[in-house]
Amino acid sequence: MINFKALAVTFLLAVSGTVLAQKRAFTIEDVYRVKYPNQPVVSAKGDLAYYLSQSDLKAQKSSTRLYINNVCLNGIEGFAPQWSADGALLYYSATDKDGAVQVFSYNPTTKAKQQLTHYALGTQGATVSPDGNLIAFAAEVWPAIGGADGQANKAANERKAKAPVQAHMADSLLFRHWTTYTDGKFWHIIIYNIAKQTYTDVTPGAFHAPVFSPSGPEGFAFSPDSKELCYLSNHDAHPEASTNTDLWVVPVEGGKAVNLTQDNKAWDGSPQYSPDGRYIAYRFQRVPGYESDRFRLGLIDHKTGKKSVLTESFDNWVESYRWSADSKSIYFLADERGYEPLYRIDLKKRAIHKIIADRAISGFDFDHKGKFYYTYSHTGKPSEIYTATPSGKAVHETQLTHFNDSLTAAVDFRPSETLWVKGADGDSVECFIVKPHGFVEGKRYPLVINVHGGPQMQWMDSYRPDWQVYPGAGYVVAYPNPHGSTGYGQQFCRAISGNWGGRPYVDVMKVTDALAQLSYVDSTRMGAMGWSYGGYFMNWLQGQTKRFKCLASMMGLFDLQAMWGTTEELWFPNFDLEGQPWNSSLYKKWSPSEYVRNFATPTLIITGERDYRVSYNQSLQYFTTLQTLGIPSRLIVFKNDGHWPSSLRSMPLYYNAHLEWFHKYLGGAPAPWKSEDMVNGNMSY
C-alpha cells in the first residue's frame, strides 16, 4: 500500500502553474547563487547576530559576512559569532593578513574591530570565557614542543615541509585521518589570556584533546565562573578501534585533568555547563565501539559527580542543544522522520515537549522573552532565519531574512513529496520524491534513486543542491531512508549492522518497485547513485540486480576485506561487520567484489585521492574490474580531495559528470559543459 504526503503544500498553492512555467530550471551555476545565513545567536540585550556564507563560481571564491539585526557589518568577513555575557561585544573568527584563522571582537556601539589572538598556527573552534578574559581554541601541535609556543610549532612544520626526505612514519595506528597524516602531531587546547597576552597548553601530552571531527576539533566549554574547562579526549591505547571518548575538566591555568566519565566505555561528548554552574550536560552513547548508538542527553552533578539520563525514553538521536537561562530546562534538536524539530525538556519533571515541529532546523538560539531564532529550509526553499514564539500548541512563525527571494522568484526550486513503502521485515520505509522542472501530468520521466551515506543518517526535507540539479535536468529523483537511517527509532537504525546488503537492499528494491508503478516514471529509464555507504550500495546493486540502466558510485567500497586494512577508524567496520576479515564471514558475504560474475551495468565512479576513510584504491579496483569485463565505465579521481570534494573546485565537475552520464543512459537534459574540458582546464565559468 502506498501513501503519499505532500511536504510543500503551502508553497505549491501559493505559486500558480502560470508563474511556475515562467521560472527557469535550476542549474549547476544556481548551486553557487544560493546564500546561507548561519548560526543565529542572541545577546543579553536581544540583538541577533549571524553570518552569511556565499560562493562565486566564476571567481572561485567564498565569503562569510557578519550581520547584526539584519544589518551587514560594513562587509566584515567572519564566522562563528558569539556574544559577550553582557552583549556589549561580538566575538568571531576570521582570517588574518597571514591567512591564519584568529579571534576578533566587534563593538556594535563604537563600530570598533580588534584582533585578539595572534597565534602562529591559527585557531580552531574558539570560544570566549564568560568573564571575557580568556579564549580557548584548538591547534594541531608537536607534543615535544607543546602548544604554548605557536611560532615554534610553525617553524617545525616548515622544516618538515622543506626536508630533503618527504615521508610519513608511524609506530601506531590512526596515523592518518580523513584527509591528513598526523605525523606525530596532536590536537591540543590552548587558552589565551587576553590581558597577559599569554598562551597556555592545558592538554599537554601525546593524545588528542579535543578529539577530531570532520567539521573541525570541537567539544570544549568554559565553566560559568571561567575557572575551568571541560573537554573531550580518548586516552585508550588503541584509539583507532575505540569510541571511548571521555569528558575531562582542567583548571584554566593548566594542571591536573580529571576524568568525569571513566565509568562509561562508550562515547561521551558535547559538554555544556548549566548557567548556575551546578550541572554539566552532555551527549553520550552506551555501546562501546558503536559510533551509531543512540545519542542520549545526560547530566553530571558537578558537586557530587552523580550522573542521570534525561532522554532515556526518547528513541531518536539528540543532536545540538542549549540550556535555558534559568538552568531549569534544556532545548535540543533531534533526528525525526525526515525532520530535525526543536524539543524542550524540563529538568524537574523530566518531561519532553516538542516546541517547533515539521522543520529541518540547523541552528537555533532564544532570548529571555521566550522568542526563538532558528535557521531551516525545506526541499523547495533554501535556508533562511525565522523567529517564533510558541504559545501552547500554536507556533507563530515569522521569516526574518530574505537573502534568496530574488533567486527563488526566478528559478524553479522543486518541492518534495513523500512515499511510504513496506520494506524489509514489514517495516515502513520513507522516500522523498522530487518531480522535474516543467512537470506535465501524463508524461513519463527518467528516474534517479539516491541512496544516502553514513549509513546511519537520514535524508531530510531540507534544501540540498543535488535535490535541485537533477530535477532541473528533467529527472524524477527519489531519496529513500532504508534500514540504518536515523530518525525512525534506534532499532531501525541498528538493523543495518551486520546486514549491509540485506535489509537496505530489500528496502530500496521495494521502493524501486513502487516508483516504477507511478504514472509519471518511465520504468525503462531508471538509474541510481550514492556516496560513501551509498557508493558501496551502488557497487552492491551492480552484483545483485540488472534493474538499472546505469549507476553512479562515489567514494564507494568494493572489496570489504581490503577496505579494513586501509581505512583509519577501525571501530566502524569492527562493529558493523562484527569483527575483522579473519574472524568474520561478513566481509565476504557483503562485499560487492564477491559478485563480479553478475556485473553488467554501466557505472560512473568518482573518488578522492586523499580519502583515507574509503581509500581511493577501492574505486580503482572497481574501475579495473569493470574495464576488464568490458562494461562501460568512467573514473574520475579528484587529486586534492578526500571523502568530500571541494565545493568550488570539484563539485561543479561532480554534478556535470553525473548529468553527462545520466543523459547518455537515461535521456535527460545534456550537461552544460564537457567534463573533459573541465578536467583539462579548457573552459571557464
Buried (B, 14 or more C-beta within 10 A) or exposed (E): EEEEEEBBEEBBEEBEEEEBEEBEBBBBEBBBBBBBBBBBBBBBEEBBBBBBBBBEBEEEEEEBBBBBEEEEBEEBBBBBBBBBBEBBBBBBBBBBEEEBBBBBBBEBEEEEBEEBBBBBBBBBBBBBBBEBBBBBBBBBBBBEBBBBBBEBBBEBBEEBEEEEEEEEEEEEEBBBBBBEBBBBBBBBBBBBBBEEEEBBBBBBBEBBBBBBEEEEBBBBBBBBEBBBBBBBBBBBEEBBBBBBBBBBBBBBEBEEBBEBBEEBBBBBBBBBBBBEBBBBBBBBBBBBBBBBBBBBBBBBEBEEEEBEBBBEEBBBBBBBBBBBEEBBBBBBBBBBBBBBBBBBBBBEEEEBEBBBEBBBBBBBBBBEEEBBBBBBBBBBBBBBBBBBBBEEEEBEBEEBBEBBEEBBEEBBBBBBBBBBBBBBEEBBBBBBBBBBBBBEEEEBBBBBBBBBBBBBBBBBBBBBBBBBBBBBBBBBBBBBBBBBBBBBBBEBBBBBBBBBBBBBBBBBBBBBEBBBEBEBBBBEBBBBBBBBBBBBBBBBBBBBBEBBBBBBBBBBBBBBBBBBEBBBBBBBBBBBBBBBBEEBEBBEBBBBBBBBEEBBBBBBBBBBBBBBBBBBBBBBBBBEBBEEEEBBBBBBBBEEBBBBBBBBEBBBBBBBBBBBBBBBBBBBBEBBBBBEEBEEEEEEB
